[in-house]
């Protein structure tokens, strides 16, 4: 398990490209033989990923940093299949088949989680601390609450699928969904915004090897950027904006953890005010 420590916004004024990438960008998140995990001290979020090969069932272990007997002893998690084929997640003996872009919520207290696939399924996990338990639930895109935003003329036509939220799959503090950009659209999350009560993480996927997303981060009056490839994640502290544009259309998983589970709890930062 990697560890990423929390940062103050004034620190990044002196960060070069490598500093920004090492602190906020998560690369190489989908090995085939184990669940790669990253512990962020921003709201104690944990990110994980695995793309298991056929017959190589991979178990979610509890790294020493968690100080727990099993991974979800004091945590909850959301799992999204960001691959191109179905795969199976087994929770305490119950198997759930996840098609691409399906979501599985796993409540606090689950003791054994295993991932299985053919190498084309890729499971992305986001976990937050939890003080109460909710039932494990599987949801497809058809089960989510879709919201259509943007327009073709502004290159940001997109559909937001809300899965884990107050009016969907209930959780302790995790909020999670998937945004899919329409063909020909590249801009996401307009207007950009910050969250004073939550940390947000983006995982971009659906990009070809030669395509990238330019992710904007930092304080609104002093933005920075990260060049992000397929299946890479960006950690956004509460003080950082988060938006971006790609060289092609794409999708991304957004997930939040912190004090508030209200999806609309944001501080908008219009593009005209960004610097």
C-alpha positions as a printed Julia matrix, in Angstrom:
275×3 Matrix{Float64}:
   0.0     0.0     0.0
   1.33    3.41   -1.0
   0.78    6.35    1.35
  -0.01    9.91    0.23
   0.05   12.63    2.89
  -2.26   15.65    2.98
  -0.94   18.96    1.62
  -1.56   22.65    2.18
  -2.54   24.7    -0.92
   0.45   27.02   -0.45
   2.81   24.11   -0.9
   2.07   23.52   -4.55
   3.31   26.98   -5.55
   6.78   25.46   -5.41
   5.91   22.06   -6.89
   7.33   21.12  -10.27
   5.65   18.61  -12.6
   7.13   15.56  -10.9
   6.11   16.85   -7.46
   2.51   17.34   -8.61
   2.34   13.91  -10.22
   3.87   12.08   -7.26
   1.5    13.76   -4.79
  -1.84   13.79   -6.63
  -1.69   11.37   -9.61
  -2.13    7.63   -9.11
  -0.62    5.52  -11.88
  -0.21    1.76  -12.43
  -3.31    0.89  -10.45
  -4.39   -2.34  -12.18
  -1.98   -5.28  -11.72
  -3.2    -8.81  -12.44
  -2.02  -10.68   -9.33
  -2.9    -8.41   -6.41
  -5.0    -5.37   -5.49
  -2.8    -2.28   -5.71
  -3.83    0.21   -3.02
  -3.09    3.83   -2.16
  -3.87    5.34    1.25
  -4.53    9.08    1.11
  -4.58   11.14    4.28
  -7.08   13.42    2.51
 -10.19   12.22    4.37
  -8.5     8.81    4.81
  -9.56    7.69    1.33
  -8.15    4.44   -0.04
  -7.97    3.72   -3.78
  -7.43    0.27   -5.22
  -7.33   -1.55   -8.52
  -6.9    -5.01  -10.02
  -7.38   -6.68  -13.44
  -7.33  -10.4   -12.54
  -6.56  -13.08  -15.09
  -8.88  -16.04  -15.63
  -8.5   -18.58  -12.84
  -6.43  -16.18  -10.74
  -8.92  -15.09   -8.09
  -7.44  -12.15   -6.17
  -8.34  -11.46   -2.56
  -8.55   -7.97   -1.05
  -5.96   -8.02    1.74
  -5.75   -5.72    4.77
  -2.45   -3.8     4.58
  -0.7    -2.99    7.85
  -1.49    0.73    7.44
  -5.17    0.0     8.16
  -4.49   -1.64   11.52
  -7.41   -4.0    10.9
  -8.01   -7.75   10.73
  -9.74   -7.38    7.38
  -9.94   -4.49    4.9
 -13.54   -3.52    5.58
 -13.52   -3.99    9.34
 -14.02   -0.23    9.81
 -14.56    0.79    6.19
 -17.0     0.71    3.29
 -16.15    0.54   -0.42
 -17.46    1.12   -3.9
 -16.21   -1.06   -6.78
 -16.59   -0.12  -10.47
 -15.75   -2.36  -13.42
 -13.82    0.06  -15.68
 -12.75   -2.74  -18.02
 -14.22   -3.97  -21.28
 -15.61   -7.35  -20.18
 -17.65   -8.69  -17.25
 -15.97   -9.88  -14.07
 -16.98  -11.26  -10.71
 -16.65   -9.82   -7.21
 -17.35  -12.29   -4.41
 -18.25  -10.87   -0.98
 -18.36  -13.35    1.92
 -19.31  -16.16   -0.45
 -21.89  -14.27   -2.54
 -20.83  -13.69   -6.17
 -21.78  -10.53   -8.07
 -21.15  -10.33  -11.81
 -20.25   -6.79  -12.83
 -20.62   -5.78  -16.46
 -18.51   -2.83  -17.68
 -19.49    0.32  -15.72
 -21.49   -1.63  -13.13
 -21.02   -0.65   -9.49
 -20.93   -2.75   -6.33
 -21.28   -1.13   -2.9
 -19.76   -3.2    -0.06
 -20.78   -2.28    3.45
 -18.66   -2.13    6.57
 -17.97   -5.49    8.17
 -17.58   -7.64    5.02
 -14.71   -9.98    5.79
 -13.68  -11.53    2.49
 -13.7    -9.83   -0.92
 -12.33  -11.56   -4.03
 -11.99  -10.47   -7.66
 -12.07  -12.72  -10.73
 -12.01  -12.01  -14.46
 -10.38  -12.71  -17.79
  -7.89   -9.84  -17.8
 -10.35   -7.6   -19.65
 -12.35   -6.76  -16.53
 -10.7    -4.08  -14.38
 -12.0    -3.39  -10.88
 -11.51    0.07   -9.39
 -12.14    0.42   -5.66
 -12.68    3.51   -3.51
 -12.96    3.09    0.26
 -13.79    5.49    3.09
 -13.97    5.03    6.86
 -17.44    4.05    8.09
 -19.08    4.19   11.49
 -22.18    2.23   10.49
 -23.05   -0.62    8.14
 -25.24   -0.69    5.03
 -26.15   -3.71    2.86
 -23.95   -4.73   -0.05
 -25.71   -3.79   -3.3
 -25.04   -4.25   -7.03
 -26.24   -1.66   -9.57
 -26.08   -1.33  -13.36
 -26.18    1.86  -15.43
 -29.93    1.27  -15.83
 -30.31    1.35  -12.04
 -28.45    4.64  -11.6
 -29.96    8.12  -11.55
 -28.85    9.73  -14.86
 -28.48   13.49  -15.24
 -27.8    14.98  -18.7
 -25.73   18.16  -18.74
 -23.81   20.34  -21.19
 -24.21   20.76  -24.93
 -22.48   19.82  -28.15
 -21.69   23.44  -28.97
 -19.68   23.8   -25.73
 -18.01   20.38  -26.13
 -19.26   19.17  -22.74
 -22.34   17.08  -23.46
 -22.32   14.33  -20.84
 -24.43   12.01  -18.71
 -23.8    11.73  -14.98
 -24.82    8.41  -13.43
 -25.21    8.7    -9.65
 -24.88    5.34   -7.91
 -23.9     5.74   -4.26
 -25.67    8.79   -2.82
 -28.48    9.8    -0.48
 -31.22    8.95   -3.0
 -29.57    5.82   -4.41
 -27.38    3.2    -2.76
 -27.08    4.34    0.85
 -23.67    4.59    2.51
 -22.04    6.04    5.59
 -19.95    8.72    3.84
 -19.0     7.42    0.38
 -20.54    9.14   -2.67
 -19.75    7.67   -6.1
 -20.84    7.77   -9.72
 -19.75    7.54  -13.35
 -19.78   10.33  -15.93
 -19.8     9.45  -19.64
 -19.02   12.12  -22.24
 -20.87   12.07  -25.55
 -18.91   11.49  -28.72
 -17.22   14.73  -29.75
 -17.3    16.21  -26.23
 -14.1    16.69  -24.26
 -14.79   19.06  -21.32
 -15.99   17.65  -18.0
 -17.31   19.19  -14.77
 -18.28   22.68  -15.88
 -18.27   24.84  -13.88
 -15.23   23.71  -11.96
 -15.74   23.67   -8.21
 -14.26   22.89   -4.82
 -15.6    21.0    -1.81
 -14.89   22.39    1.63
 -16.32   19.33    3.35
 -15.16   16.52    1.05
 -12.23   15.12   -0.87
 -12.93   13.98   -4.44
 -11.06   11.53   -6.65
 -11.39   11.13  -10.42
 -10.42    7.96  -12.28
 -10.36    8.47  -16.05
 -11.03    5.5   -18.34
 -12.15    4.66  -21.87
  -9.1     6.37  -23.42
  -6.95    4.85  -26.16
  -3.23    4.51  -25.48
  -2.44    7.59  -27.55
  -5.07    9.83  -25.92
  -4.86   11.91  -22.74
  -6.91   14.14  -20.42
  -5.55   17.47  -19.2
  -6.82   17.67  -15.62
  -6.92   21.1   -13.98
  -6.26   21.27  -10.23
  -5.05   23.73   -7.6
  -6.58   26.84   -6.08
  -9.0    28.65   -8.42
  -6.73   31.69   -8.68
  -3.61   29.57   -9.19
  -4.38   26.46  -11.22
  -2.01   23.68  -12.23
  -2.47   20.77  -14.61
  -1.79   17.05  -14.81
  -1.59   15.04  -18.04
  -3.58   11.87  -17.3
  -3.68    8.57  -19.2
  -6.27    5.78  -19.25
  -7.1     4.26  -15.85
  -5.17    6.82  -13.85
  -6.64    8.66  -10.87
  -6.29   12.19   -9.49
  -6.73   13.01   -5.79
  -8.39   16.41   -5.29
  -8.15   17.93   -1.78
 -11.03   20.09   -0.55
  -9.25   23.31   -1.64
  -8.54   22.15   -5.21
 -10.68   22.63   -8.3
 -11.14   19.57  -10.47
 -12.12   19.65  -14.11
 -10.48   18.76  -17.39
 -10.59   18.26  -21.12
  -9.44   15.38  -23.27
  -8.08   14.73  -26.73
 -11.14   12.51  -27.26
 -14.35   11.61  -25.45
 -13.97    9.4   -22.37
 -15.57    8.43  -19.06
 -14.55    8.87  -15.45
 -15.46    7.61  -12.0
 -15.96   10.35   -9.41
 -15.92    9.46   -5.75
 -16.06   11.56   -2.6
 -15.57   11.06    1.1
 -15.73   13.45    4.02
 -18.18   15.22    6.27
 -21.15   15.6     3.9
 -22.86   13.18    1.51
 -24.97   15.85   -0.23
 -24.12   15.59   -3.95
 -24.8    19.31   -4.46
 -22.49   20.47   -1.68
 -20.07   22.4    -3.94
 -18.55   25.87   -4.32
 -18.73   26.7    -8.07
 -15.71   28.36   -9.68
 -16.74   29.69  -13.12
 -14.16   29.4   -15.89
 -14.05   33.2   -16.14
 -12.65   33.35  -12.61
  -9.96   30.69  -12.96
  -6.36   31.76  -13.33
